């Protein structure tokens, strides 16, 4: 009896709410405004709660385990009733027109398609746990660590119901995915802030670096596994010393790089070096050498130095490189000539700061590196610009010439 009571009561409530949400956009301007508000956080969180986990809690609290089971059964029954009614109301759209469910049924089979869809509901409690963390846990990071704030409504919202032709089954599952991807994307962006701020160290497993690159796009900018804690502290000072707490590619960082009168000069200097790169040839009498590769872009360069009495007397580079990499290598070989190895290492840190932050400091113009700040406006080219400088650091750590073997690439 408890099972049937919970099923009727809770399933009926879900069905009434689903019908109301479906009808709201058709109730004039007030209805459309209400529907729009309910399709975005924070009101969307309330609506989704009433449709998903609230019936479970109410059923368990009032009728025990049978109530929980009845609530689940009621939700499933409400789903099928709503889908059937919605498709009947839009039967002119569903009879012969193209549909997602029809195509996937043909592609993998009807029972496989529907079984796979319902299996995804197992992740629903996990997604709610992520959403709870976004709402409750992340604000502490904003308050105590100065992490960037988010407008949750820009991430957690439903908009696919506006797409013409989504009816019944297709509409339900597309809206579920709409909410799910928003929750996941917001959580991933928040986690990028956490990882880059507290642990900017690349993983020792290269396969993991490759696999996580799509979720953590700044993983290649973190300190390599063969780096030092000094490198880590320098990178953190470079990226966070000015008070900006967002991950390296966060929109707040990109917006901070404003076009101004000096921007055209910086772009012009970088363009000049890319069109006419300096020192692009071999140095037969070199004493220090290293290679660097960036497979994603096709860059594969070799830097060579001649060091006499502790000072770099000659600097050259060679190999295929994209325009940004070539410009950076050209600037690097010009800037390090005449420096001792310690000064060259310091110049590496300056170059990395300019490329990553796009914010020149007093004195950067004297070093000849100010043009590198323009790279920050093209985040996809940051690694290209840094490649010659990481290869410089690798070369300065060697005691003798290293043949073109690739063993020291990518450091």
Protein Blocks (a to p, Z undefined) as FASTA:
>chain_A
ZZmmmmmmmmmmmmmmmmmmmmmmmnojklmmmmmmmmpcfklmmmmmmmmmmmmmmmmm
mnommlmmmmmmmmmmmmmmmmmmmmmmmmmmmmmmccfklmmmmmnojklmmmmmmmmm
mmmmmmmmmmmmmmmmmmmmmmmnopacddfklmmccfklmpghiahjlmmmmmmmmmmm
mmmmmmmmmmmmmmmmmmccccfblklmmmmmmmmmmlmmmccfklcfklmmmmmmmmmm
nopabdfklmklmmmmccdfklmmmmmmmmmmmmmcghiacdfkbcbdcddddfknopac
ddddddeehiafbdcdedjddfklmmmmmmmmmmmgopafklmmmmmmmmmmmmmnopac
ehjlmnopmmmmmmmmmmmlmmmmmmmmmmmmmmmmpcbdcddehlmgoZZ
